[in-house]
Amino acid sequence: MLKQKKWLLFIPLFIIPILFIGCIQTISTADSNNVGLMLEDTINDQGWNRQGYDGLLRVHSQFNLEVFYKEEIQTIEQMKYALEEFEQNNVSLVFGHGKRFADAFTELAKSYPEIHFVVFNGEVEGENITSFSFDGYAMGYFAGVLSAIMTQNDEVGVIAAFPWQPEIQGFVDGVQFQNEQVEVTVEHVLSWQDQVQALTYYEQMKGQNVDIIYPIGDGFHIDIIEKSKKDGLYVIGYISDQSDLGEASVLTSTIQHVEDLYVKVVEQFVAGQLEAGNYTLDFQEEVISLGQFSSQVPEEVAFYLLEAIQYYMETGEKVKMPYLH
């Protein structure tokens, strides 16, 4: 997909209506479904938070809505302050970009019945709040299958942010289903952003002859990719297609098409069809996929893996790939 340059008008409040050069007038807010976004970190992380921001940009361009966002929202007090500003700008749909917002938005939604709240990867309850969770298990599973085939040392690893991430068990199960002889090392950074600890685990795994690593933390996965590229190890990219960062060292990436989901949610909201509740999204909903394959992945491996994913999408069943290393 081609990406166009986006021009932003920054104002002192740090709650930023996204405007474009060429839009002489701002969109009238009297009858608009203005959209707000809260991010728990910066949009410059080249991962999860950036995807939320890009999703907001697409909402603006495709629906001609006025949109607002605030970064580094960590506490309930910050959320309340942001909601007050959103309300003043006639925002009627608010995204909380991450699990952190689930519990807080469940409570806050009771005080803002005129606003519909949307969060990701958390459980919610209420008449005006919806949660969409990406099936991280399925992403990890197929990353594990590929890793089990491509490893030369029968040693692979996961560097996770937190133990609760479903990608971890998915990766382990995928590896063991494909090749029981492959050992999986798992480490938890206990932070999305601690690059130092993540790189420490990376060095430990390298010393244990791990030759493929799946870094599932959007604050440190870029560091692992860059280090792996220098050291001649392989990685599985996370959240977005990172083949451009690691080149041949990125065997593939487990992608969450967050921008597409933002568009789908707003389509439903504008049409009055966005329902409250908790929903899980898998490969079948076409918001999860694998990215570009490395030149190091044989064509027959890529073919069989895509065939296995297609079979899973159609039947919900997983099959062992016929190509064994």
C-alpha positions as protocol buffer text, in pm:
chain_id: "A"
residue {
  index: 1
  type: MET
  ca { x: 0 y: 0 z: 0 }
}
residue {
  index: 2
  type: LEU
  ca { x: 139 y: 339 z: -96 }
}
residue {
  index: 3
  type: LYS
  ca { x: 190 y: 578 z: 189 }
}
residue {
  index: 4
  type: GLN
  ca { x: 136 y: 948 z: 147 }
}
residue {
  index: 5
  type: LYS
  ca { x: 297 y: 1218 z: 352 }
}
residue {
  index: 6
  type: LYS
  ca { x: 71 y: 1346 z: 628 }
}
residue {
  index: 7
  type: TRP
  ca { x: 98 y: 1708 z: 739 }
}
residue {
  index: 8
  type: LEU
  ca { x: -10 y: 1786 z: 1093 }
}
residue {
  index: 9
  type: LEU
  ca { x: -107 y: 2111 z: 1257 }
}
residue {
  index: 10
  type: PHE
  ca { x: 41 y: 2109 z: 1606 }
}
residue {
  index: 11
  type: ILE
  ca { x: -130 y: 2317 z: 1872 }
}
residue {
  index: 12
  type: PRO
  ca { x: -19 y: 2386 z: 2231 }
}
residue {
  index: 13
  type: LEU
  ca { x: -269 y: 2154 z: 2401 }
}
residue {
  index: 14
  type: PHE
  ca { x: -94 y: 1836 z: 2278 }
}
residue {
  index: 15
  type: ILE
  ca { x: -433 y: 1710 z: 2176 }
}
residue {
  index: 16
  type: ILE
  ca { x: -391 y: 1724 z: 1806 }
}
residue {
  index: 17
  type: PRO
  ca { x: -666 y: 1754 z: 1545 }
}
residue {
  index: 18
  type: ILE
  ca { x: -515 y: 1599 z: 1236 }
}
residue {
  index: 19
  type: LEU
  ca { x: -545 y: 1843 z: 947 }
}
residue {
  index: 20
  type: PHE
  ca { x: -403 y: 1821 z: 599 }
}
residue {
  index: 21
  type: ILE
  ca { x: -251 y: 2080 z: 370 }
}
residue {
  index: 22
  type: GLY
  ca { x: -522 y: 2165 z: 120 }
}
residue {
  index: 23
  type: CYS
  ca { x: -805 y: 2140 z: 375 }
}
residue {
  index: 24
  type: ILE
  ca { x: -880 y: 2508 z: 407 }
}
residue {
  index: 25
  type: GLN
  ca { x: -1164 y: 2461 z: 652 }
}
residue {
  index: 26
  type: THR
  ca { x: -1184 y: 2230 z: 947 }
}
residue {
  index: 27
  type: ILE
  ca { x: -1468 y: 1982 z: 947 }
}
residue {
  index: 28
  type: SER
  ca { x: -1778 y: 2102 z: 1125 }
}
residue {
  index: 29
  type: THR
  ca { x: -1813 y: 1918 z: 1455 }
}
residue {
  index: 30
  type: ALA
  ca { x: -2183 y: 1981 z: 1503 }
}
residue {
  index: 31
  type: ASP
  ca { x: -2288 y: 1666 z: 1316 }
}
residue {
  index: 32
  type: SER
  ca { x: -1959 y: 1482 z: 1300 }
}
residue {
  index: 33
  type: ASN
  ca { x: -1860 y: 1153 z: 1457 }
}
residue {
  index: 34
  type: ASN
  ca { x: -1524 y: 1289 z: 1568 }
}
residue {
  index: 35
  type: VAL
  ca { x: -1275 y: 1026 z: 1677 }
}
residue {
  index: 36
  type: GLY
  ca { x: -1024 y: 1028 z: 1964 }
}
residue {
  index: 37
  type: LEU
  ca { x: -726 y: 802 z: 2033 }
}
residue {
  index: 38
  type: MET
  ca { x: -523 y: 742 z: 2349 }
}
residue {
  index: 39
  type: LEU
  ca { x: -183 y: 576 z: 2324 }
}
residue {
  index: 40
  type: GLU
  ca { x: 13 y: 442 z: 2619 }
}
residue {
  index: 41
  type: ASP
  ca { x: 344 y: 525 z: 2452 }
}
residue {
  index: 42
  type: THR
  ca { x: 491 y: 733 z: 2172 }
}
residue {
  index: 43
  type: ILE
  ca { x: 397 y: 703 z: 1806 }
}
residue {
  index: 44
  type: ASN
  ca { x: 768 y: 675 z: 1722 }
}
residue {
  index: 45
  type: ASP
  ca { x: 805 y: 313 z: 1838 }
}
residue {
  index: 46
  type: GLN
  ca { x: 796 y: 165 z: 1485 }
}
residue {
  index: 47
  type: GLY
  ca { x: 543 y: -84 z: 1612 }
}
residue {
  index: 48
  type: TRP
  ca { x: 216 y: -107 z: 1800 }
}
residue {
  index: 49
  type: ASN
  ca { x: 161 y: 257 z: 1889 }
}
residue {
  index: 50
  type: ARG
  ca { x: 266 y: 377 z: 1545 }
}
residue {
  index: 51
  type: GLN
  ca { x: 7 y: 143 z: 1394 }
}
residue {
  index: 52
  type: GLY
  ca { x: -265 y: 301 z: 1607 }
}
residue {
  index: 53
  type: TYR
  ca { x: -161 y: 646 z: 1489 }
}
residue {
  index: 54
  type: ASP
  ca { x: -154 y: 531 z: 1126 }
}
residue {
  index: 55
  type: GLY
  ca { x: -499 y: 382 z: 1174 }
}
residue {
  index: 56
  type: LEU
  ca { x: -623 y: 720 z: 1291 }
}
residue {
  index: 57
  type: LEU
  ca { x: -472 y: 885 z: 985 }
}
residue {
  index: 58
  type: ARG
  ca { x: -659 y: 642 z: 762 }
}
residue {
  index: 59
  type: VAL
  ca { x: -983 y: 712 z: 945 }
}
residue {
  index: 60
  type: HIS
  ca { x: -937 y: 1083 z: 882 }
}
residue {
  index: 61
  type: SER
  ca { x: -860 y: 1042 z: 514 }
}
residue {
  index: 62
  type: GLN
  ca { x: -1127 y: 782 z: 437 }
}
residue {
  index: 63
  type: PHE
  ca { x: -1415 y: 925 z: 640 }
}
residue {
  index: 64
  type: ASN
  ca { x: -1327 y: 1295 z: 639 }
}
residue {
  index: 65
  type: LEU
  ca { x: -1366 y: 1305 z: 1017 }
}
residue {
  index: 66
  type: GLU
  ca { x: -1184 y: 1529 z: 1260 }
}
residue {
  index: 67
  type: VAL
  ca { x: -958 y: 1316 z: 1478 }
}
residue {
  index: 68
  type: PHE
  ca { x: -755 y: 1374 z: 1792 }
}
residue {
  index: 69
  type: TYR
  ca { x: -488 y: 1181 z: 1979 }
}
residue {
  index: 70
  type: LYS
  ca { x: -286 y: 1190 z: 2298 }
}
residue {
  index: 71
  type: GLU
  ca { x: 36 y: 998 z: 2361 }
}
residue {
  index: 72
  type: GLU
  ca { x: 187 y: 844 z: 2674 }
}
residue {
  index: 73
  type: ILE
  ca { x: -140 y: 803 z: 2861 }
}
residue {
  index: 74
  type: GLN
  ca { x: -54 y: 583 z: 3157 }
}
residue {
  index: 75
  type: THR
  ca { x: -288 y: 665 z: 3445 }
}
residue {
  index: 76
  type: ILE
  ca { x: -661 y: 693 z: 3504 }
}
residue {
  index: 77
  type: GLU
  ca { x: -615 y: 1064 z: 3578 }
}
residue {
  index: 78
  type: GLN
  ca { x: -455 y: 1120 z: 3240 }
}
residue {
  index: 79
  type: MET
  ca { x: -739 y: 931 z: 3075 }
}
residue {
  index: 80
  type: LYS
  ca { x: -999 y: 1145 z: 3249 }
}
residue {
  index: 81
  type: TYR
  ca { x: -823 y: 1463 z: 3142 }
}
residue {
  index: 82
  type: ALA
  ca { x: -799 y: 1341 z: 2784 }
}
residue {
  index: 83
  type: LEU
  ca { x: -1169 y: 1250 z: 2783 }
}
residue {
  index: 84
  type: GLU
  ca { x: -1262 y: 1598 z: 2900 }
}
residue {
  index: 85
  type: GLU
  ca { x: -1072 y: 1745 z: 2607 }
}
residue {
  index: 86
  type: PHE
  ca { x: -1219 y: 1493 z: 2365 }
}
residue {
  index: 87
  type: GLU
  ca { x: -1569 y: 1575 z: 2488 }
}
residue {
  index: 88
  type: GLN
  ca { x: -1507 y: 1946 z: 2431 }
}
residue {
  index: 89
  type: ASN
  ca { x: -1421 y: 1859 z: 2071 }
}
residue {
  index: 90
  type: ASN
  ca { x: -1740 y: 1658 z: 2015 }
}
residue {
  index: 91
  type: VAL
  ca { x: -1562 y: 1324 z: 2002 }
}
residue {
  index: 92
  type: SER
  ca { x: -1812 y: 1039 z: 2002 }
}
residue {
  index: 93
  type: LEU
  ca { x: -1577 y: 742 z: 1944 }
}
residue {
  index: 94
  type: VAL
  ca { x: -1265 y: 688 z: 2155 }
}
residue {
  index: 95
  type: PHE
  ca { x: -997 y: 425 z: 2094 }
}
residue {
  index: 96
  type: GLY
  ca { x: -776 y: 308 z: 2379 }
}
residue {
  index: 97
  type: HIS
  ca { x: -485 y: 150 z: 2198 }
}
residue {
  index: 98
  type: GLY
  ca { x: -395 y: -145 z: 2417 }
}
residue {
  index: 99
  type: LYS
  ca { x: -479 y: -378 z: 2703 }
}
residue {
  index: 100
  type: ARG
  ca { x: -396 y: -108 z: 2960 }
}
residue {
  index: 101
  type: PHE
  ca { x: -716 y: 81 z: 2877 }
}
residue {
  index: 102
  type: ALA
  ca { x: -962 y: -207 z: 2920 }
}
residue {
  index: 103
  type: ASP
  ca { x: -1037 y: -185 z: 3293 }
}
residue {
  index: 104
  type: ALA
  ca { x: -1019 y: 194 z: 3307 }
}
residue {
  index: 105
  type: PHE
  ca { x: -1245 y: 243 z: 3004 }
}
residue {
  index: 106
  type: THR
  ca { x: -1495 y: -7 z: 3145 }
}
residue {
  index: 107
  type: GLU
  ca { x: -1539 y: 226 z: 3442 }
}
residue {
  index: 108
  type: LEU
  ca { x: -1511 y: 555 z: 3255 }
}
residue {
  index: 109
  type: ALA
  ca { x: -1764 y: 450 z: 2994 }
}
residue {
  index: 110
  type: LYS
  ca { x: -2036 y: 459 z: 3261 }
}
residue {
  index: 111
  type: SER
  ca { x: -1983 y: 834 z: 3299 }
}
residue {
  index: 112
  type: TYR
  ca { x: -1977 y: 904 z: 2925 }
}
residue {
  index: 113
  type: PRO
  ca { x: -2285 y: 728 z: 2779 }
}
residue {
  index: 114
  type: GLU
  ca { x: -2273 y: 947 z: 2468 }
}
residue {
  index: 115
  type: ILE
  ca { x: -1926 y: 817 z: 2377 }
}
residue {
  index: 116
  type: HIS
  ca { x: -1851 y: 468 z: 2244 }
}
residue {
  index: 117
  type: PHE
  ca { x: -1521 y: 327 z: 2372 }
}
residue {
  index: 118
  type: VAL
  ca { x: -1304 y: 76 z: 2187 }
}
residue {
  index: 119
  type: VAL
  ca { x: -1002 y: -105 z: 2331 }
}
residue {
  index: 120
  type: PHE
  ca { x: -771 y: -380 z: 2208 }
}
residue {
  index: 121
  type: ASN
  ca { x: -658 y: -707 z: 2367 }
}
residue {
  index: 122
  type: GLY
  ca { x: -851 y: -671 z: 2692 }
}
residue {
  index: 123
  type: GLU
  ca { x: -1181 y: -778 z: 2850 }
}
residue {
  index: 124
  type: VAL
  ca { x: -1453 y: -513 z: 2890 }
}
residue {
  index: 125
  type: GLU
  ca { x: -1811 y: -490 z: 3009 }
}
residue {
  index: 126
  type: GLY
  ca { x: -2073 y: -226 z: 2937 }
}
residue {
  index: 127
  type: GLU
  ca { x: -2330 y: -101 z: 2689 }
}
residue {
  index: 128
  type: ASN
  ca { x: -2102 y: 149 z: 2514 }
}
residue {
  index: 129
  type: ILE
  ca { x: -1767 y: -27 z: 2505 }
}
residue {
  index: 130
  type: THR
  ca { x: -1618 y: -284 z: 2268 }
}
residue {
  index: 131
  type: SER
  ca { x: -1295 y: -484 z: 2280 }
}
residue {
  index: 132
  type: PHE
  ca { x: -1118 y: -644 z: 1986 }
}
residue {
  index: 133
  type: SER
  ca { x: -843 y: -894 z: 2067 }
}
residue {
  index: 134
  type: PHE
  ca { x: -595 y: -1020 z: 1811 }
}
residue {
  index: 135
  type: ASP
  ca { x: -540 y: -1394 z: 1836 }
}
residue {
  index: 136
  type: GLY
  ca { x: -176 y: -1378 z: 1936 }
}
residue {
  index: 137
  type: TYR
  ca { x: -173 y: -1756 z: 1985 }
}
residue {
  index: 138
  type: ALA
  ca { x: -230 y: -1822 z: 1615 }
}
residue {
  index: 139
  type: MET
  ca { x: 37 y: -1568 z: 1518 }
}
residue {
  index: 140
  type: GLY
  ca { x: 288 y: -1732 z: 1748 }
}
residue {
  index: 141
  type: TYR
  ca { x: 190 y: -2079 z: 1636 }
}
residue {
  index: 142
  type: PHE
  ca { x: 277 y: -2028 z: 1270 }
}
residue {
  index: 143
  type: ALA
  ca { x: 591 y: -1836 z: 1366 }
}
residue {
  index: 144
  type: GLY
  ca { x: 687 y: -2143 z: 1567 }
}
residue {
  index: 145
  type: VAL
  ca { x: 618 y: -2380 z: 1279 }
}
residue {
  index: 146
  type: LEU
  ca { x: 846 y: -2180 z: 1048 }
}
residue {
  index: 147
  type: SER
  ca { x: 1116 y: -2157 z: 1315 }
}
residue {
  index: 148
  type: ALA
  ca { x: 1109 y: -2534 z: 1372 }
}
residue {
  index: 149
  type: ILE
  ca { x: 1171 y: -2589 z: 1002 }
}
residue {
  index: 150
  type: MET
  ca { x: 1438 y: -2323 z: 953 }
}
residue {
  index: 151
  type: THR
  ca { x: 1655 y: -2373 z: 1264 }
}
residue {
  index: 152
  type: GLN
  ca { x: 1990 y: -2535 z: 1201 }
}
residue {
  index: 153
  type: ASN
  ca { x: 2082 y: -2582 z: 1566 }
}
residue {
  index: 154
  type: ASP
  ca { x: 1745 y: -2713 z: 1691 }
}
residue {
  index: 155
  type: GLU
  ca { x: 1747 y: -2418 z: 1933 }
}
residue {
  index: 156
  type: VAL
  ca { x: 1498 y: -2130 z: 1904 }
}
residue {
  index: 157
  type: GLY
  ca { x: 1384 y: -1863 z: 2146 }
}
residue {
  index: 158
  type: VAL
  ca { x: 1115 y: -1614 z: 2241 }
}
residue {
  index: 159
  type: ILE
  ca { x: 1193 y: -1282 z: 2409 }
}
residue {
  index: 160
  type: ALA
  ca { x: 855 y: -1169 z: 2540 }
}
residue {
  index: 161
  type: ALA
  ca { x: 747 y: -855 z: 2719 }
}
residue {
  index: 162
  type: PHE
  ca { x: 512 y: -1032 z: 2965 }
}
residue {
  index: 163
  type: PRO
  ca { x: 424 y: -1394 z: 3053 }
}
residue {
  index: 164
  type: TRP
  ca { x: 56 y: -1347 z: 2967 }
}
residue {
  index: 165
  type: GLN
  ca { x: 121 y: -1291 z: 2595 }
}
residue {
  index: 166
  type: PRO
  ca { x: -57 y: -1571 z: 2404 }
}
residue {
  index: 167
  type: GLU
  ca { x: 207 y: -1560 z: 2130 }
}
residue {
  index: 168
  type: ILE
  ca { x: 444 y: -1740 z: 2368 }
}
residue {
  index: 169
  type: GLN
  ca { x: 242 y: -2059 z: 2404 }
}
residue {
  index: 170
  type: GLY
  ca { x: 145 y: -2042 z: 2040 }
}
residue {
  index: 171
  type: PHE
  ca { x: 510 y: -2033 z: 1938 }
}
residue {
  index: 172
  type: VAL
  ca { x: 605 y: -2319 z: 2169 }
}
residue {
  index: 173
  type: ASP
  ca { x: 315 y: -2534 z: 2046 }
}
residue {
  index: 174
  type: GLY
  ca { x: 394 y: -2458 z: 1682 }
}
residue {
  index: 175
  type: VAL
  ca { x: 757 y: -2558 z: 1727 }
}
residue {
  index: 176
  type: GLN
  ca { x: 676 y: -2879 z: 1911 }
}
residue {
  index: 177
  type: PHE
  ca { x: 396 y: -2977 z: 1674 }
}
residue {
  index: 178
  type: GLN
  ca { x: 628 y: -2942 z: 1376 }
}
residue {
  index: 179
  type: ASN
  ca { x: 946 y: -3086 z: 1528 }
}
residue {
  index: 180
  type: GLU
  ca { x: 964 y: -3225 z: 1880 }
}
residue {
  index: 181
  type: GLN
  ca { x: 1345 y: -3227 z: 1868 }
}
residue {
  index: 182
  type: VAL
  ca { x: 1368 y: -2847 z: 1870 }
}
residue {
  index: 183
  type: GLU
  ca { x: 1424 y: -2680 z: 2208 }
}
residue {
  index: 184
  type: VAL
  ca { x: 1249 y: -2351 z: 2288 }
}
residue {
  index: 185
  type: THR
  ca { x: 1395 y: -2097 z: 2532 }
}
residue {
  index: 186
  type: VAL
  ca { x: 1153 y: -1834 z: 2667 }
}
residue {
  index: 187
  type: GLU
  ca { x: 1247 y: -1518 z: 2856 }
}
residue {
  index: 188
  type: HIS
  ca { x: 1027 y: -1237 z: 2990 }
}
residue {
  index: 189
  type: VAL
  ca { x: 1152 y: -879 z: 2993 }
}
residue {
  index: 190
  type: LEU
  ca { x: 857 y: -767 z: 3214 }
}
residue {
  index: 191
  type: SER
  ca { x: 844 y: -441 z: 3020 }
}
residue {
  index: 192
  type: TRP
  ca { x: 751 y: -329 z: 2670 }
}
residue {
  index: 193
  type: GLN
  ca { x: 1039 y: -84 z: 2658 }
}
residue {
  index: 194
  type: ASP
  ca { x: 1342 y: -230 z: 2840 }
}
residue {
  index: 195
  type: GLN
  ca { x: 1586 y: -265 z: 2552 }
}
residue {
  index: 196
  type: VAL
  ca { x: 1879 y: -336 z: 2784 }
}
residue {
  index: 197
  type: GLN
  ca { x: 1714 y: -638 z: 2945 }
}
residue {
  index: 198
  type: ALA
  ca { x: 1590 y: -763 z: 2609 }
}
residue {
  index: 199
  type: LEU
  ca { x: 1939 y: -744 z: 2461 }
}
residue {
  index: 200
  type: THR
  ca { x: 2078 y: -921 z: 2769 }
}
residue {
  index: 201
  type: TYR
  ca { x: 1843 y: -1212 z: 2704 }
}
residue {
  index: 202
  type: TYR
  ca { x: 1940 y: -1200 z: 2337 }
}
residue {
  index: 203
  type: GLU
  ca { x: 2309 y: -1242 z: 2424 }
}
residue {
  index: 204
  type: GLN
  ca { x: 2226 y: -1529 z: 2659 }
}
residue {
  index: 205
  type: MET
  ca { x: 2030 y: -1706 z: 2385 }
}
residue {
  index: 206
  type: LYS
  ca { x: 2307 y: -1649 z: 2134 }
}
residue {
  index: 207
  type: GLY
  ca { x: 2546 y: -1813 z: 2379 }
}
residue {
  index: 208
  type: GLN
  ca { x: 2311 y: -2113 z: 2397 }
}
residue {
  index: 209
  type: ASN
  ca { x: 2326 y: -2159 z: 2017 }
}
residue {
  index: 210
  type: VAL
  ca { x: 1975 y: -2026 z: 1961 }
}
residue {
  index: 211
  type: ASP
  ca { x: 1966 y: -1932 z: 1594 }
}
residue {
  index: 212
  type: ILE
  ca { x: 1608 y: -1800 z: 1554 }
}
residue {
  index: 213
  type: ILE
  ca { x: 1447 y: -1551 z: 1794 }
}
residue {
  index: 214
  type: TYR
  ca { x: 1090 y: -1422 z: 1812 }
}
residue {
  index: 215
  type: PRO
  ca { x: 1099 y: -1084 z: 1996 }
}
residue {
  index: 216
  type: ILE
  ca { x: 742 y: -998 z: 2098 }
}
residue {
  index: 217
  type: GLY
  ca { x: 776 y: -657 z: 2256 }
}
residue {
  index: 218
  type: ASP
  ca { x: 707 y: -346 z: 2052 }
}
residue {
  index: 219
  type: GLY
  ca { x: 958 y: -137 z: 2245 }
}
residue {
  index: 220
  type: PHE
  ca { x: 1256 y: -366 z: 2193 }
}
residue {
  index: 221
  type: HIS
  ca { x: 1190 y: -584 z: 1889 }
}
residue {
  index: 222
  type: ILE
  ca { x: 1369 y: -341 z: 1657 }
}
residue {
  index: 223
  type: ASP
  ca { x: 1684 y: -363 z: 1872 }
}
residue {
  index: 224
  type: ILE
  ca { x: 1676 y: -743 z: 1852 }
}
residue {
  index: 225
  type: ILE
  ca { x: 1629 y: -736 z: 1475 }
}
residue {
  index: 226
  type: GLU
  ca { x: 1921 y: -501 z: 1424 }
}
residue {
  index: 227
  type: LYS
  ca { x: 2148 y: -705 z: 1651 }
}
residue {
  index: 228
  type: SER
  ca { x: 2048 y: -1033 z: 1484 }
}
residue {
  index: 229
  type: LYS
  ca { x: 2127 y: -891 z: 1145 }
}
residue {
  index: 230
  type: LYS
  ca { x: 2481 y: -804 z: 1258 }
}
residue {
  index: 231
  type: ASP
  ca { x: 2534 y: -1142 z: 1426 }
}
residue {
  index: 232
  type: GLY
  ca { x: 2401 y: -1357 z: 1145 }
}
residue {
  index: 233
  type: LEU
  ca { x: 2104 y: -1491 z: 1341 }
}
residue {
  index: 234
  type: TYR
  ca { x: 1742 y: -1502 z: 1229 }
}
residue {
  index: 235
  type: VAL
  ca { x: 1430 y: -1341 z: 1373 }
}
residue {
  index: 236
  type: ILE
  ca { x: 1055 y: -1336 z: 1325 }
}
residue {
  index: 237
  type: GLY
  ca { x: 925 y: -979 z: 1296 }
}
residue {
  index: 238
  type: TYR
  ca { x: 647 y: -860 z: 1524 }
}
residue {
  index: 239
  type: ILE
  ca { x: 333 y: -645 z: 1476 }
}
residue {
  index: 240
  type: SER
  ca { x: 428 y: -505 z: 1133 }
}
residue {
  index: 241
  type: ASP
  ca { x: 622 y: -628 z: 832 }
}
residue {
  index: 242
  type: GLN
  ca { x: 986 y: -573 z: 927 }
}
residue {
  index: 243
  type: SER
  ca { x: 1155 y: -727 z: 627 }
}
residue {
  index: 244
  type: ASP
  ca { x: 1282 y: -380 z: 535 }
}
residue {
  index: 245
  type: LEU
  ca { x: 1464 y: -353 z: 868 }
}
residue {
  index: 246
  type: GLY
  ca { x: 1634 y: -689 z: 893 }
}
residue {
  index: 247
  type: GLU
  ca { x: 1638 y: -786 z: 526 }
}
residue {
  index: 248
  type: ALA
  ca { x: 1723 y: -1158 z: 485 }
}
residue {
  index: 249
  type: SER
  ca { x: 1760 y: -1205 z: 863 }
}
residue {
  index: 250
  type: VAL
  ca { x: 1384 y: -1153 z: 911 }
}
residue {
  index: 251
  type: LEU
  ca { x: 1238 y: -1488 z: 806 }
}
residue {
  index: 252
  type: THR
  ca { x: 888 y: -1340 z: 809 }
}
residue {
  index: 253
  type: SER
  ca { x: 677 y: -1119 z: 1035 }
}
residue {
  index: 254
  type: THR
  ca { x: 359 y: -1181 z: 1231 }
}
residue {
  index: 255
  type: ILE
  ca { x: 148 y: -883 z: 1132 }
}
residue {
  index: 256
  type: GLN
  ca { x: -153 y: -731 z: 1299 }
}
residue {
  index: 257
  type: HIS
  ca { x: -331 y: -513 z: 1043 }
}
residue {
  index: 258
  type: VAL
  ca { x: -432 y: -254 z: 1299 }
}
residue {
  index: 259
  type: GLU
  ca { x: -493 y: 20 z: 1043 }
}
residue {
  index: 260
  type: ASP
  ca { x: -747 y: -198 z: 860 }
}
residue {
  index: 261
  type: LEU
  ca { x: -924 y: -275 z: 1186 }
}
residue {
  index: 262
  type: TYR
  ca { x: -956 y: 97 z: 1269 }
}
residue {
  index: 263
  type: VAL
  ca { x: -1127 y: 152 z: 936 }
}
residue {
  index: 264
  type: LYS
  ca { x: -1363 y: -143 z: 987 }
}
residue {
  index: 265
  type: VAL
  ca { x: -1458 y: -25 z: 1336 }
}
residue {
  index: 266
  type: VAL
  ca { x: -1533 y: 330 z: 1221 }
}
residue {
  index: 267
  type: GLU
  ca { x: -1735 y: 195 z: 928 }
}
residue {
  index: 268
  type: GLN
  ca { x: -1951 y: 4 z: 1175 }
}
residue {
  index: 269
  type: PHE
  ca { x: -1977 y: 300 z: 1410 }
}
residue {
  index: 270
  type: VAL
  ca { x: -2080 y: 549 z: 1142 }
}
residue {
  index: 271
  type: ALA
  ca { x: -2340 y: 299 z: 1018 }
}
residue {
  index: 272
  type: GLY
  ca { x: -2474 y: 253 z: 1372 }
}
residue {
  index: 273
  type: GLN
  ca { x: -2369 y: -112 z: 1371 }
}
residue {
  index: 274
  type: LEU
  ca { x: -2085 y: -117 z: 1626 }
}
residue {
  index: 275
  type: GLU
  ca { x: -2195 y: -351 z: 1902 }
}
residue {
  index: 276
  type: ALA
  ca { x: -2068 y: -370 z: 2258 }
}
residue {
  index: 277
  type: GLY
  ca { x: -1885 y: -680 z: 2376 }
}
residue {
  index: 278
  type: ASN
  ca { x: -1560 y: -873 z: 2343 }
}
residue {
  index: 279
  type: TYR
  ca { x: -1449 y: -1007 z: 2006 }
}
residue {
  index: 280
  type: THR
  ca { x: -1147 y: -1215 z: 1906 }
}
residue {
  index: 281
  type: LEU
  ca { x: -990 y: -1165 z: 1562 }
}
residue {
  index: 282
  type: ASP
  ca { x: -793 y: -1437 z: 1387 }
}
residue {
  index: 283
  type: PHE
  ca { x: -652 y: -1504 z: 1042 }
}
residue {
  index: 284
  type: GLN
  ca { x: -1009 y: -1561 z: 922 }
}
residue {
  index: 285
  type: GLU
  ca { x: -1097 y: -1194 z: 977 }
}
residue {
  index: 286
  type: GLU
  ca { x: -798 y: -1093 z: 762 }
}
residue {
  index: 287
  type: VAL
  ca { x: -650 y: -865 z: 1027 }
}
residue {
  index: 288
  type: ILE
  ca { x: -366 y: -1110 z: 1105 }
}
residue {
  index: 289
  type: SER
  ca { x: -120 y: -1242 z: 849 }
}
residue {
  index: 290
  type: LEU
  ca { x: 241 y: -1332 z: 786 }
}
residue {
  index: 291
  type: GLY
  ca { x: 462 y: -1080 z: 613 }
}
residue {
  index: 292
  type: GLN
  ca { x: 715 y: -1106 z: 335 }
}
residue {
  index: 293
  type: PHE
  ca { x: 936 y: -1413 z: 350 }
}
residue {
  index: 294
  type: SER
  ca { x: 1313 y: -1383 z: 364 }
}
residue {
  index: 295
  type: SER
  ca { x: 1517 y: -1495 z: 64 }
}
residue {
  index: 296
  type: GLN
  ca { x: 1659 y: -1755 z: 305 }
}
residue {
  index: 297
  type: VAL
  ca { x: 1321 y: -1931 z: 329 }
}
residue {
  index: 298
  type: PRO
  ca { x: 1292 y: -2190 z: 49 }
}
residue {
  index: 299
  type: GLU
  ca { x: 999 y: -2134 z: -183 }
}
residue {
  index: 300
  type: GLU
  ca { x: 848 y: -2472 z: -98 }
}
residue {
  index: 301
  type: VAL
  ca { x: 854 y: -2386 z: 274 }
}
residue {
  index: 302
  type: ALA
  ca { x: 679 y: -2054 z: 215 }
}
residue {
  index: 303
  type: PHE
  ca { x: 425 y: -2228 z: -10 }
}
residue {
  index: 304
  type: TYR
  ca { x: 344 y: -2502 z: 239 }
}
residue {
  index: 305
  type: LEU
  ca { x: 319 y: -2257 z: 527 }
}
residue {
  index: 306
  type: LEU
  ca { x: 72 y: -2038 z: 338 }
}
residue {
  index: 307
  type: GLU
  ca { x: -122 y: -2351 z: 245 }
}
residue {
  index: 308
  type: ALA
  ca { x: -131 y: -2452 z: 614 }
}
residue {
  index: 309
  type: ILE
  ca { x: -262 y: -2108 z: 709 }
}
residue {
  index: 310
  type: GLN
  ca { x: -528 y: -2124 z: 438 }
}
residue {
  index: 311
  type: TYR
  ca { x: -637 y: -2465 z: 565 }
}
residue {
  index: 312
  type: TYR
  ca { x: -653 y: -2325 z: 919 }
}
residue {
  index: 313
  type: MET
  ca { x: -863 y: -2031 z: 798 }
}
residue {
  index: 314
  type: GLU
  ca { x: -1109 y: -2265 z: 629 }
}
residue {
  index: 315
  type: THR
  ca { x: -1132 y: -2539 z: 893 }
}
residue {
  index: 316
  type: GLY
  ca { x: -984 y: -2406 z: 1215 }
}
residue {
  index: 317
  type: GLU
  ca { x: -749 y: -2706 z: 1217 }
}
residue {
  index: 318
  type: LYS
  ca { x: -370 y: -2709 z: 1216 }
}
residue {
  index: 319
  type: VAL
  ca { x: -166 y: -2952 z: 1009 }
}
residue {
  index: 320
  type: LYS
  ca { x: 196 y: -3056 z: 1020 }
}
residue {
  index: 321
  type: MET
  ca { x: 384 y: -2929 z: 719 }
}
residue {
  index: 322
  type: PRO
  ca { x: 530 y: -3199 z: 493 }
}
residue {
  index: 323
  type: TYR
  ca { x: 860 y: -3011 z: 457 }
}
residue {
  index: 324
  type: LEU
  ca { x: 1089 y: -3114 z: 743 }
}
residue {
  index: 325
  type: HIS
  ca { x: 1440 y: -2977 z: 776 }
}
